[in-house]
Amino acid sequence: MAKTNAKPYSNLIGGNWKAPNGSTLENHNPADYSEIVGLFPIASLEDTKNAIDAAHSALPAWSRTPAPTRGAILDKASQIITSRIDEIATALTREEGKTLAEAKGEVTRARDIFKYYAGEGWRYSGQVLPSSVNDELLYTRRESLGVVSIITPWNFPIAIPAWKIAPALIYGNTVVFKPAEDAPHTALLLVEALVEAGLPAGVINFLTGDGALIGTEMASNSNVNGISFTGSHSTGTKVYQNAIKNMARVQLEMGGKNGLVILKDANLDLAVKFAIAGGFGLSGQACTATSRVIVEEEIADAFVSALTIATKNLVVGNGLESGVQMGPLVNHDQLETSQSYMTLGQKEGAKLLIGGEVDGQKGYFAQATIFDHVEPTMRIAQEEIFGPVISVIRANGLNDAIEKANAISFGLSAGVVTNNLKDAFAFANQVDAGVVKINEPTTGLALNAPFGGFKGSSANTFKEQGQAAMDFYTRTKTIYVNHG
Ligand code: ADP
């Protein structure tokens, strides 16, 4: 699509759609970067302040709206998403690159998240506590936190916004939402569904453009009460530093270096399946991706050869084409990062078994890559790559495997493949990660369970998803009523 034909999209500020004014953010198809899939506004600082003001003005009425009424709007949005799954999934693949099957799964997840939180509108509550004196009612109320800034990455451009926006809204908060520069279209389709569902003006505001400019204001503006962020560790750190000036509440999710441990009694077919799903699903661009496989020496050769064969068979290509199992990386930076780690792994002395190259001629394609004999201290075993690169680390026994799994600065997700119940629970109890998977890939989350990492993977403040989200998006008031 030529640039002149590319469609311009708008921002949403205080209920008004604001078309691009001057230069725009070009949104490209990563499977064919000559195709511009949309042009998005570059919001100014004034736009950002106006969006925060609009959310602030909309707060009193929205926070006083009965929660089941708020839930009815979320339920309607869920129905609208359901009726547009194919359209939204296609838009998602065109701007982010993952396969259509992966995109459909993600849109379906967003639909379910809205449905789940719509129900929460009928359920959530405070507590009634025993009083220490006669004739006193002692209870707590969950109130909305206030105006929340939601800053999201490109890798799950509808699921992550959904799991932040749906709880924000059901608990009575108003929202300023900024998606990543590389995937604004899917985010816009979500906002459109909410507007169509009847969300009042100003309750959600949508901004696109320069992440640092908009994001700095969204984190530091004194009318913002909370910031929920998912992205890189370095940006998350800036968000925290800006938020602390106003003592705003912060929730940060910042990546991982997730290890899948394979013990010697494991079913090898399953182990290979989980490593492929976790390592190469979404082209390795998931916070919970399996970037390290820690395997007991006794079965390492057999495992590595089966993994290499399965990897050889992976079909890489444009995610919109049927049969493709791994799409491109999202942008040129990601391609260069993957390439640099593929080169680094060889320099560090790891054994390259398959892959090791990228092809950026038309789209941002990277080969599924496996390194064997990786030492835990190597940079490829320590740093988040966010590409299709698996480092195989060999271990001697369960304790050595757990030690190696923990020898990183991150602590998001970890997995173990074994048929030994005792070892599985020892791993679950001793591994330093916020999510543990036993005989499952390190990727994949339940929408109703708490999600969040330990160590450098998060701010170690509040969990996301399920009812855990209520702790971040509400404040607790304690009320003493003497009726004697
Ligand atoms: P990635 O490296 O995956 O692109 P980032 O952490 O840079 O991750 O981006 C995550 C989100 O943070 C995006 O929406 C991006 O626009 C936004 N962002 C970028 N810089 C800042 C900043 N200084 N403050 C707040 N948000 C930012």
Residues whose N, C-alpha, C, O or C-beta is under 5 A from the ligand:
A	BS01	ADP	I151 T152 P153 K178 P179 A180 E181 G211 A212 G215 T216 T230 G231 S232 T235 K238 V239
